[in-house]
């Protein structure tokens, strides 16, 4: 996400400003770089430059209201009830928005004087990384705020998912910042402004960090950061979080400072930082992540990605957890096996899995509901979400725990989830669940101030106030009938927000009410064109009692809501644990569901250096092929960095469109799936843990930095050759194709040698330089693979089979023909190719190359002749309707026509 074009911060001279404009200036001074949503009645108004910028961004009208310093004031506004949609659009465009609300009712302000201004204050600053509202978030995607700090050469990346309370902290080297940010995919990244002077880091942040938010460097100093982090968590020491390094404290301090500024003093319900070292997860750099299309395609679409292909989750939390696991595969085989055990258990318990998934659909999104409640942005529906989620968890705990299979108890991963979902194990959670089940009514408003959400019978005084409020219709109707009888004319008792309750009569029949004795009862209030309005002492008293009852009922409901909200926030930790448990159950059961659909198997992950895939398939391509009704051709792949049971480096050759790139990506995705704890689409798969995954498949230019496609290819290749370890997996496609033939061949040759001799990693190296096939004879641990194709009646047929040995040719001319290249160009290319392939000497001299020799004229295509008599006779034959005798006679007739 890029920020909008920056504009100079506007300064204001408040001299001579009206009280309301003075209030606006005060708020704007506090947030000069944000668009100020200034609440005025039913609208959020924007003024001056804010109005001009917002009107242009949102496509709304920009007008003028009043003057200041002799100039008209630009103004734009959005309705309060529709503000969320406008906020969403502005945030996606990279704006920061400060929301200034009315903090009191206008009637309260009038008590201080008729010209008093309603008190207003900034209640929050909305930035991409601090969103919590459902309407502004992708329910199935994380929305993270990240921070980067560097101290004494050591880097740290901290990230908070404000909408769920999850906090993570990673310690890494400077080169590890890019892969970590790419895995976290933050919406907004905070960074000390001094670090932006580092061009490499600045470019990394630009690629991976969402909206970049420079912060004063002093905010990342460890001592000040430690104070803010303590204040954020409400603790006296950070020792309980482990030995945080200075860089980690600095990153967390930036987040704490940003939250203090944006949340207007409200503390979110955050979990303790979950710390991880660089060595805990597979490192996948941004270029690799993009080329493999793990969670997004290269066009930015979720559909067509690996995540979309395997996602069968039924809850928002489960969808986010699955995406997180794919983004950061594990390195510990024991932890990976725990995840795989959970998937396998659900594979074996299909009936239970189906019932569990049906129950999960009604669990809601407890994590985000709790976050909104903690920040004061929630409502009764969020309390209901907690109720439904906890109730679902209680049912699932009983369902899975009582599965009745003593020979196959739930594995460790599921046992931990079941414990977190059992309310009886936590007295406070059990009490909260009982309170919400009894206290919340059936029809719940979005906001507590709308009332009507507390169930009857919970608070007797509330029921009494409601009875008076709700019985008002009956009381008013009885009073209306009595007044009609007394006046002797038609009357109606009506209500509006200005007059309250009043008696209304038509203008033509109201005269008796002005005359004695009725004028003693009916007090004139208002005369309109067709109606005259009155009140009575009894009606005014009734109006006051009804209004007081309604206000009292609403106040009691709001108080009940605040009590329940506070109780839920006090239990944030066990509720968050329950939400995570539901997500883990969803992920394990959904992966079991997908594995059955896709015919996937459990991988064996160990500490070896092997890669052994048998009959493996690309999960995304296979799904697309199946939808088209076509079969998918599986392939084997064997690598061993130790060179003991298989080659370390495989040279992959074959024609374009034969499936080389698919084959390469397929094997990389198998490693990601296995280490994420997923089953893999193969007959069998064994993997020695991959610490770093590198993919250089396809490349584009970077015009902003003046880099050509070939330069980008070389930059990415350089990163691989300098960072790959013996435990890494590397897939390279067409290295050296962007330059001269001999330059490209030389680079490809040298890169292959370096991967084999220096990096000593598992690698698949796809190329059209068939000369590289000779490396199998020159090096100890190199093999040749080829994607097969055959010519049939002049056409090229792709078999998509990976077989041992090099390809005999690239079939480039045939592929050009399939692509629709004009026939004369294809014919000329064939002629040049034949002459090149027929030369026995080296074609090093340009003069000897047919490409630079005089071009022989291409024989003209034969003219199309008129249809023969035989052609005409054939077209007239009704083959399906002929008897054997008629067919024989027709054959003789056609033979006779040939003789003529």
Protein Blocks (a to p, Z undefined) as FASTA:
>chain_A
ZZddddddddddfehiafklmmmmmmmmmmmmbccdddehjaccdehjllmmmmmmnopa
cddedjeehiacddddddfklmmmmmmmmmmnopacdddddfbdfklmmmnojkbccddd
dfbdcdfklcfbfklpcfkbccdddddddeehiacdddddfknopacdddddfklmmmmm
mmnopabdcddfklmmpmklmmmmmmmnopaddddfklmgmklmmmmmmmmnopabfkln
opadfklmmmmmmmmmmmmmmnnopacdddddddddfklpccddfklmmmnommbcfkop
aghpaklmmmccfbfklmmmmmmmmmmccfbfklmmmmmmmmmmmmmmmmlmmmmmmmmm
mnojmklmmmmmmnopacfklmmmmmmmmmmmmmmmmmmmmnopaklccdfklmmmmmmm
mmklpmklmmmmmmmmmmpcfbdcfbfklgomacghklmmlmmmmmmmmmmmmmmmmmmm
mmmmmnopacdddddfklopaddddfklmmmmmpcfklmmmccfbdcfkbccdddfklmm
mmmmmmmmmmmmmmmmmmmmmmmmmmmmmmmmmmmmmmmmmmmmmmmmmmmmmmmmnopa
cddddfbfbdcdehiacfklmmmmmmnopacddddddddfklmmmcfbdcdeddehilpm
mmmmmmmmmmmmmmnopacddfbdcddddfbdcddehjaddfknopafklmmmmmmmmmm
mmpcfkbccddehihklmcfklmmmmmmmmmmmmmmmnopacddddfblklmmmmmmpmb
bccdddddddeehiacdekiacedidfbeolmmmmmmnopafklmmmmmmmmmmmmmpmb
dckbfklpmklmccdddddddddddddfklmmmmmpcfklpcfklmmmmmmmmmmmmmZZ
